[in-house]
Amino acid sequence: MNKAMISRTCFIASLVSVAFSIATWTLVGDSDPAHAERFGIFVGLWAPTLMGMANHFKGD
């Protein structure tokens, strides 16, 4: 797997993590709002890490 492919994969994964975070926060919130909020925030924190990895492997 070359660096451009890894960079693209990390970028797409960061976008998916934001969408998954929002979905978790809103859809799971009915059964246990506190847990859904914490888990949504936890998943949302993946995005900056994945974006950083995407920038690292982009290597302009």
PDB file of N, CA, C and O in Angstrom:
ATOM      1  N   MET A   1       0.853  -1.172   0.000  1.00  0.00           N
ATOM      2  CA  MET A   1       0.000   0.000   0.000  1.00  0.00           C
ATOM      3  C   MET A   1       0.902   1.239   0.000  1.00  0.00           C
ATOM      4  O   MET A   1       1.750   1.395   0.879  1.00  0.00           O
ATOM      5  N   ASN A   2       0.715   2.109  -0.980  1.00  0.00           N
ATOM      6  CA  ASN A   2       1.573   3.286  -1.049  1.00  0.00           C
ATOM      7  C   ASN A   2       1.061   4.388  -0.123  1.00  0.00           C
ATOM      8  O   ASN A   2      -0.048   4.306   0.407  1.00  0.00           O
ATOM      9  N   LYS A   3       1.881   5.413   0.062  1.00  0.00           N
ATOM     10  CA  LYS A   3       1.555   6.477   1.011  1.00  0.00           C
ATOM     11  C   LYS A   3       0.311   7.258   0.619  1.00  0.00           C
ATOM     12  O   LYS A   3      -0.447   7.677   1.493  1.00  0.00           O
ATOM     13  N   ALA A   4       0.083   7.463  -0.667  1.00  0.00           N
ATOM     14  CA  ALA A   4      -1.104   8.205  -1.108  1.00  0.00           C
ATOM     15  C   ALA A   4      -2.375   7.442  -0.757  1.00  0.00           C
ATOM     16  O   ALA A   4      -3.371   8.046  -0.358  1.00  0.00           O
ATOM     17  N   MET A   5      -2.349   6.143  -0.899  1.00  0.00           N
ATOM     18  CA  MET A   5      -3.521   5.326  -0.564  1.00  0.00           C
ATOM     19  C   MET A   5      -3.776   5.334   0.946  1.00  0.00           C
ATOM     20  O   MET A   5      -4.924   5.415   1.384  1.00  0.00           O
ATOM     21  N   ILE A   6      -2.717   5.250   1.732  1.00  0.00           N
ATOM     22  CA  ILE A   6      -2.864   5.308   3.189  1.00  0.00           C
ATOM     23  C   ILE A   6      -3.418   6.662   3.603  1.00  0.00           C
ATOM     24  O   ILE A   6      -4.298   6.738   4.460  1.00  0.00           O
ATOM     25  N   SER A   7      -2.912   7.727   3.000  1.00  0.00           N
ATOM     26  CA  SER A   7      -3.392   9.072   3.304  1.00  0.00           C
ATOM     27  C   SER A   7      -4.873   9.205   2.980  1.00  0.00           C
ATOM     28  O   SER A   7      -5.639   9.732   3.787  1.00  0.00           O
ATOM     29  N   ARG A   8      -5.274   8.741   1.830  1.00  0.00           N
ATOM     30  CA  ARG A   8      -6.680   8.815   1.413  1.00  0.00           C
ATOM     31  C   ARG A   8      -7.567   7.991   2.347  1.00  0.00           C
ATOM     32  O   ARG A   8      -8.660   8.424   2.710  1.00  0.00           O
ATOM     33  N   THR A   9      -7.101   6.815   2.733  1.00  0.00           N
ATOM     34  CA  THR A   9      -7.861   5.954   3.635  1.00  0.00           C
ATOM     35  C   THR A   9      -8.043   6.609   5.000  1.00  0.00           C
ATOM     36  O   THR A   9      -9.133   6.563   5.571  1.00  0.00           O
ATOM     37  N   CYS A  10      -6.986   7.216   5.523  1.00  0.00           N
ATOM     38  CA  CYS A  10      -7.080   7.911   6.811  1.00  0.00           C
ATOM     39  C   CYS A  10      -8.029   9.098   6.730  1.00  0.00           C
ATOM     40  O   CYS A  10      -8.791   9.345   7.664  1.00  0.00           O
ATOM     41  N   PHE A  11      -7.991   9.831   5.630  1.00  0.00           N
ATOM     42  CA  PHE A  11      -8.886  10.975   5.457  1.00  0.00           C
ATOM     43  C   PHE A  11     -10.344  10.527   5.428  1.00  0.00           C
ATOM     44  O   PHE A  11     -11.193  11.123   6.092  1.00  0.00           O
ATOM     45  N   ILE A  12     -10.633   9.488   4.666  1.00  0.00           N
ATOM     46  CA  ILE A  12     -12.010   8.981   4.589  1.00  0.00           C
ATOM     47  C   ILE A  12     -12.447   8.432   5.947  1.00  0.00           C
ATOM     48  O   ILE A  12     -13.592   8.626   6.356  1.00  0.00           O
ATOM     49  N   ALA A  13     -11.552   7.759   6.638  1.00  0.00           N
ATOM     50  CA  ALA A  13     -11.880   7.236   7.966  1.00  0.00           C
ATOM     51  C   ALA A  13     -12.183   8.363   8.947  1.00  0.00           C
ATOM     52  O   ALA A  13     -13.035   8.205   9.822  1.00  0.00           O
ATOM     53  N   SER A  14     -11.498   9.497   8.814  1.00  0.00           N
ATOM     54  CA  SER A  14     -11.785  10.628   9.704  1.00  0.00           C
ATOM     55  C   SER A  14     -13.178  11.181   9.445  1.00  0.00           C
ATOM     56  O   SER A  14     -13.880  11.540  10.390  1.00  0.00           O
ATOM     57  N   LEU A  15     -13.587  11.255   8.194  1.00  0.00           N
ATOM     58  CA  LEU A  15     -14.942  11.717   7.882  1.00  0.00           C
ATOM     59  C   LEU A  15     -15.989  10.729   8.395  1.00  0.00           C
ATOM     60  O   LEU A  15     -17.030  11.132   8.913  1.00  0.00           O
ATOM     61  N   VAL A  16     -15.710   9.453   8.249  1.00  0.00           N
ATOM     62  CA  VAL A  16     -16.634   8.430   8.741  1.00  0.00           C
ATOM     63  C   VAL A  16     -16.738   8.495  10.265  1.00  0.00           C
ATOM     64  O   VAL A  16     -17.821   8.303  10.818  1.00  0.00           O
ATOM     65  N   SER A  17     -15.626   8.762  10.948  1.00  0.00           N
ATOM     66  CA  SER A  17     -15.670   8.825  12.409  1.00  0.00           C
ATOM     67  C   SER A  17     -16.524   9.991  12.895  1.00  0.00           C
ATOM     68  O   SER A  17     -17.203   9.874  13.915  1.00  0.00           O
ATOM     69  N   VAL A  18     -16.499  11.111  12.182  1.00  0.00           N
ATOM     70  CA  VAL A  18     -17.354  12.240  12.553  1.00  0.00           C
ATOM     71  C   VAL A  18     -18.822  11.865  12.367  1.00  0.00           C
ATOM     72  O   VAL A  18     -19.648  12.130  13.241  1.00  0.00           O
ATOM     73  N   ALA A  19     -19.145  11.257  11.246  1.00  0.00           N
ATOM     74  CA  ALA A  19     -20.530  10.835  10.996  1.00  0.00           C
ATOM     75  C   ALA A  19     -20.974   9.789  12.022  1.00  0.00           C
ATOM     76  O   ALA A  19     -22.101   9.843  12.515  1.00  0.00           O
ATOM     77  N   PHE A  20     -20.101   8.849  12.338  1.00  0.00           N
ATOM     78  CA  PHE A  20     -20.424   7.814  13.321  1.00  0.00           C
ATOM     79  C   PHE A  20     -20.603   8.414  14.710  1.00  0.00           C
ATOM     80  O   PHE A  20     -21.459   7.969  15.474  1.00  0.00           O
ATOM     81  N   SER A  21     -19.801   9.422  15.037  1.00  0.00           N
ATOM     82  CA  SER A  21     -19.923  10.100  16.322  1.00  0.00           C
ATOM     83  C   SER A  21     -21.280  10.781  16.459  1.00  0.00           C
ATOM     84  O   SER A  21     -21.943  10.655  17.489  1.00  0.00           O
ATOM     85  N   ILE A  22     -21.684  11.494  15.430  1.00  0.00           N
ATOM     86  CA  ILE A  22     -22.980  12.177  15.456  1.00  0.00           C
ATOM     87  C   ILE A  22     -24.114  11.158  15.522  1.00  0.00           C
ATOM     88  O   ILE A  22     -25.076  11.341  16.268  1.00  0.00           O
ATOM     89  N   ALA A  23     -24.001  10.093  14.744  1.00  0.00           N
ATOM     90  CA  ALA A  23     -25.038   9.057  14.751  1.00  0.00           C
ATOM     91  C   ALA A  23     -25.136   8.388  16.117  1.00  0.00           C
ATOM     92  O   ALA A  23     -26.236   8.143  16.614  1.00  0.00           O
ATOM     93  N   THR A  24     -23.998   8.095  16.718  1.00  0.00           N
ATOM     94  CA  THR A  24     -23.997   7.469  18.038  1.00  0.00           C
ATOM     95  C   THR A  24     -24.644   8.380  19.065  1.00  0.00           C
ATOM     96  O   THR A  24     -25.469   7.943  19.868  1.00  0.00           O
ATOM     97  N   TRP A  25     -24.268   9.638  19.033  1.00  0.00           N
ATOM     98  CA  TRP A  25     -24.774  10.590  20.012  1.00  0.00           C
ATOM     99  C   TRP A  25     -26.293  10.735  19.897  1.00  0.00           C
ATOM    100  O   TRP A  25     -26.984  10.817  20.912  1.00  0.00           O
ATOM    101  N   THR A  26     -26.809  10.768  18.685  1.00  0.00           N
ATOM    102  CA  THR A  26     -28.243  11.001  18.508  1.00  0.00           C
ATOM    103  C   THR A  26     -29.078   9.726  18.575  1.00  0.00           C
ATOM    104  O   THR A  26     -30.180   9.747  19.123  1.00  0.00           O
ATOM    105  N   LEU A  27     -28.584   8.626  18.036  1.00  0.00           N
ATOM    106  CA  LEU A  27     -29.398   7.414  17.967  1.00  0.00           C
ATOM    107  C   LEU A  27     -29.375   6.590  19.249  1.00  0.00           C
ATOM    108  O   LEU A  27     -30.382   5.978  19.604  1.00  0.00           O
ATOM    109  N   VAL A  28     -28.253   6.564  19.943  1.00  0.00           N
ATOM    110  CA  VAL A  28     -28.145   5.771  21.163  1.00  0.00           C
ATOM    111  C   VAL A  28     -28.607   6.577  22.375  1.00  0.00           C
ATOM    112  O   VAL A  28     -28.839   6.012  23.444  1.00  0.00           O
ATOM    113  N   GLY A  29     -28.740   7.871  22.216  1.00  0.00           N
ATOM    114  CA  GLY A  29     -29.077   8.749  23.333  1.00  0.00           C
ATOM    115  C   GLY A  29     -30.397   8.456  24.008  1.00  0.00           C
ATOM    116  O   GLY A  29     -30.581   8.833  25.165  1.00  0.00           O
ATOM    117  N   ASP A  30     -31.320   7.800  23.334  1.00  0.00           N
ATOM    118  CA  ASP A  30     -32.624   7.532  23.933  1.00  0.00           C
ATOM    119  C   ASP A  30     -32.543   6.526  25.083  1.00  0.00           C
ATOM    120  O   ASP A  30     -33.233   6.675  26.091  1.00  0.00           O
ATOM    121  N   SER A  31     -31.711   5.514  24.932  1.00  0.00           N
ATOM    122  CA  SER A  31     -31.640   4.476  25.958  1.00  0.00           C
ATOM    123  C   SER A  31     -30.758   4.884  27.145  1.00  0.00           C
ATOM    124  O   SER A  31     -31.116   4.627  28.295  1.00  0.00           O
ATOM    125  N   ASP A  32     -29.632   5.503  26.881  1.00  0.00           N
ATOM    126  CA  ASP A  32     -28.723   5.937  27.950  1.00  0.00           C
ATOM    127  C   ASP A  32     -27.994   7.194  27.491  1.00  0.00           C
ATOM    128  O   ASP A  32     -26.921   7.098  26.895  1.00  0.00           O
ATOM    129  N   PRO A  33     -28.560   8.375  27.759  1.00  0.00           N
ATOM    130  CA  PRO A  33     -27.992   9.617  27.212  1.00  0.00           C
ATOM    131  C   PRO A  33     -26.550   9.894  27.645  1.00  0.00           C
ATOM    132  O   PRO A  33     -25.745  10.366  26.842  1.00  0.00           O
ATOM    133  N   ALA A  34     -26.217   9.604  28.906  1.00  0.00           N
ATOM    134  CA  ALA A  34     -24.865   9.903  29.386  1.00  0.00           C
ATOM    135  C   ALA A  34     -23.826   9.042  28.668  1.00  0.00           C
ATOM    136  O   ALA A  34     -22.779   9.539  28.254  1.00  0.00           O
ATOM    137  N   HIS A  35     -24.118   7.761  28.525  1.00  0.00           N
ATOM    138  CA  HIS A  35     -23.179   6.866  27.840  1.00  0.00           C
ATOM    139  C   HIS A  35     -23.055   7.242  26.361  1.00  0.00           C
ATOM    140  O   HIS A  35     -21.957   7.238  25.806  1.00  0.00           O
ATOM    141  N   ALA A  36     -24.176   7.563  25.734  1.00  0.00           N
ATOM    142  CA  ALA A  36     -24.153   7.938  24.314  1.00  0.00           C
ATOM    143  C   ALA A  36     -23.325   9.197  24.103  1.00  0.00           C
ATOM    144  O   ALA A  36     -22.586   9.302  23.124  1.00  0.00           O
ATOM    145  N   GLU A  37     -23.448  10.150  25.016  1.00  0.00           N
ATOM    146  CA  GLU A  37     -22.676  11.391  24.891  1.00  0.00           C
ATOM    147  C   GLU A  37     -21.185  11.118  25.020  1.00  0.00           C
ATOM    148  O   GLU A  37     -20.391  11.596  24.210  1.00  0.00           O
ATOM    149  N   ARG A  38     -20.807  10.355  26.029  1.00  0.00           N
ATOM    150  CA  ARG A  38     -19.379  10.050  26.223  1.00  0.00           C
ATOM    151  C   ARG A  38     -18.806   9.247  25.058  1.00  0.00           C
ATOM    152  O   ARG A  38     -17.703   9.534  24.594  1.00  0.00           O
ATOM    153  N   PHE A  39     -19.542   8.246  24.585  1.00  0.00           N
ATOM    154  CA  PHE A  39     -19.054   7.428  23.476  1.00  0.00           C
ATOM    155  C   PHE A  39     -18.990   8.237  22.187  1.00  0.00           C
ATOM    156  O   PHE A  39     -18.068   8.063  21.391  1.00  0.00           O
ATOM    157  N   GLY A  40     -19.969   9.124  21.974  1.00  0.00           N
ATOM    158  CA  GLY A  40     -19.953   9.995  20.799  1.00  0.00           C
ATOM    159  C   GLY A  40     -18.739  10.912  20.795  1.00  0.00           C
ATOM    160  O   GLY A  40     -18.104  11.115  19.760  1.00  0.00           O
ATOM    161  N   ILE A  41     -18.423  11.464  21.964  1.00  0.00           N
ATOM    162  CA  ILE A  41     -17.239  12.325  22.072  1.00  0.00           C
ATOM    163  C   ILE A  41     -15.968  11.507  21.851  1.00  0.00           C
ATOM    164  O   ILE A  41     -15.051  11.962  21.167  1.00  0.00           O
ATOM    165  N   PHE A  42     -15.906  10.301  22.424  1.00  0.00           N
ATOM    166  CA  PHE A  42     -14.739   9.437  22.249  1.00  0.00           C
ATOM    167  C   PHE A  42     -14.489   9.135  20.771  1.00  0.00           C
ATOM    168  O   PHE A  42     -13.359   9.238  20.294  1.00  0.00           O
ATOM    169  N   VAL A  43     -15.531   8.767  20.064  1.00  0.00           N
ATOM    170  CA  VAL A  43     -15.389   8.462  18.635  1.00  0.00           C
ATOM    171  C   VAL A  43     -15.042   9.729  17.860  1.00  0.00           C
ATOM    172  O   VAL A  43     -14.268   9.674  16.905  1.00  0.00           O
ATOM    173  N   GLY A  44     -15.603  10.869  18.258  1.00  0.00           N
ATOM    174  CA  GLY A  44     -15.307  12.135  17.595  1.00  0.00           C
ATOM    175  C   GLY A  44     -13.846  12.544  17.726  1.00  0.00           C
ATOM    176  O   GLY A  44     -13.324  13.279  16.888  1.00  0.00           O
ATOM    177  N   LEU A  45     -13.193  12.070  18.772  1.00  0.00           N
ATOM    178  CA  LEU A  45     -11.778  12.396  18.957  1.00  0.00           C
ATOM    179  C   LEU A  45     -10.864  11.618  18.019  1.00  0.00           C
ATOM    180  O   LEU A  45      -9.679  11.932  17.911  1.00  0.00           O
ATOM    181  N   TRP A  46     -11.395  10.617  17.349  1.00  0.00           N
ATOM    182  CA  TRP A  46     -10.586   9.883  16.373  1.00  0.00           C
ATOM    183  C   TRP A  46     -10.265  10.744  15.155  1.00  0.00           C
ATOM    184  O   TRP A  46      -9.210  10.583  14.541  1.00  0.00           O
ATOM    185  N   ALA A  47     -11.168  11.653  14.804  1.00  0.00           N
ATOM    186  CA  ALA A  47     -11.016  12.433  13.567  1.00  0.00           C
ATOM    187  C   ALA A  47      -9.705  13.223  13.513  1.00  0.00           C
ATOM    188  O   ALA A  47      -9.004  13.145  12.504  1.00  0.00           O
ATOM    189  N   PRO A  48      -9.342  13.990  14.566  1.00  0.00           N
ATOM    190  CA  PRO A  48      -8.071  14.731  14.470  1.00  0.00           C
ATOM    191  C   PRO A  48      -6.856  13.817  14.327  1.00  0.00           C
ATOM    192  O   PRO A  48      -5.909  14.143  13.612  1.00  0.00           O
ATOM    193  N   THR A  49      -6.887  12.679  15.007  1.00  0.00           N
ATOM    194  CA  THR A  49      -5.774  11.734  14.898  1.00  0.00           C
ATOM    195  C   THR A  49      -5.661  11.186  13.481  1.00  0.00           C
ATOM    196  O   THR A  49      -4.569  11.117  12.916  1.00  0.00           O
ATOM    197  N   LEU A  50      -6.795  10.799  12.916  1.00  0.00           N
ATOM    198  CA  LEU A  50      -6.789  10.267  11.553  1.00  0.00           C
ATOM    199  C   LEU A  50      -6.403  11.337  10.537  1.00  0.00           C
ATOM    200  O   LEU A  50      -5.721  11.039   9.557  1.00  0.00           O
ATOM    201  N   MET A  51      -6.833  12.581  10.758  1.00  0.00           N
ATOM    202  CA  MET A  51      -6.434  13.679   9.859  1.00  0.00           C
ATOM    203  C   MET A  51      -4.925  13.912   9.944  1.00  0.00           C
ATOM    204  O   MET A  51      -4.267  14.146   8.931  1.00  0.00           O
ATOM    205  N   GLY A  52      -4.389  13.846  11.156  1.00  0.00           N
ATOM    206  CA  GLY A  52      -2.944  13.990  11.315  1.00  0.00           C
ATOM    207  C   GLY A  52      -2.179  12.888  10.606  1.00  0.00           C
ATOM    208  O   GLY A  52      -1.146  13.139   9.985  1.00  0.00           O
ATOM    209  N   MET A  53      -2.687  11.673  10.698  1.00  0.00           N
ATOM    210  CA  MET A  53      -2.050  10.566   9.983  1.00  0.00           C
ATOM    211  C   MET A  53      -2.151  10.764   8.475  1.00  0.00           C
ATOM    212  O   MET A  53      -1.206  10.467   7.744  1.00  0.00           O
ATOM    213  N   ALA A  54      -3.299  11.266   8.006  1.00  0.00           N
ATOM    214  CA  ALA A  54      -3.461  11.525   6.569  1.00  0.00           C
ATOM    215  C   ALA A  54      -2.447  12.560   6.101  1.00  0.00           C
ATOM    216  O   ALA A  54      -1.838  12.402   5.042  1.00  0.00           O
ATOM    217  N   ASN A  55      -2.265  13.621   6.890  1.00  0.00           N
ATOM    218  CA  ASN A  55      -1.281  14.646   6.524  1.00  0.00           C
ATOM    219  C   ASN A  55       0.141  14.097   6.566  1.00  0.00           C
ATOM    220  O   ASN A  55       0.970  14.455   5.730  1.00  0.00           O
ATOM    221  N   HIS A  56       0.422  13.236   7.527  1.00  0.00           N
ATOM    222  CA  HIS A  56       1.764  12.652   7.629  1.00  0.00           C
ATOM    223  C   HIS A  56       2.090  11.809   6.393  1.00  0.00           C
ATOM    224  O   HIS A  56       3.179  11.920   5.829  1.00  0.00           O
ATOM    225  N   PHE A  57       1.159  10.983   5.986  1.00  0.00           N
ATOM    226  CA  PHE A  57       1.407  10.103   4.849  1.00  0.00           C
ATOM    227  C   PHE A  57       1.275  10.816   3.508  1.00  0.00           C
ATOM    228  O   PHE A  57       1.749  10.320   2.486  1.00  0.00           O
ATOM    229  N   LYS A  58       0.627  11.981   3.515  1.00  0.00           N
ATOM    230  CA  LYS A  58       0.510  12.743   2.263  1.00  0.00           C
ATOM    231  C   LYS A  58       1.897  13.183   1.804  1.00  0.00           C
ATOM    232  O   LYS A  58       2.225  13.086   0.622  1.00  0.00           O
ATOM    233  N   GLY A  59       2.702  13.664   2.736  1.00  0.00           N
ATOM    234  CA  GLY A  59       4.101  13.967   2.484  1.00  0.00           C
ATOM    235  C   GLY A  59       4.399  14.863   1.301  1.00  0.00           C
ATOM    236  O   GLY A  59       5.166  14.486   0.415  1.00  0.00           O
ATOM    237  N   ASP A  60       3.805  16.039   1.275  1.00  0.00           N
ATOM    238  CA  ASP A  60       4.067  16.980   0.171  1.00  0.00           C
ATOM    239  C   ASP A  60       5.496  17.284   0.122  1.00  0.00           C
ATOM    240  O   ASP A  60       5.934  18.055  -0.732  1.00  0.00           O
TER     241      ASP A  60
END
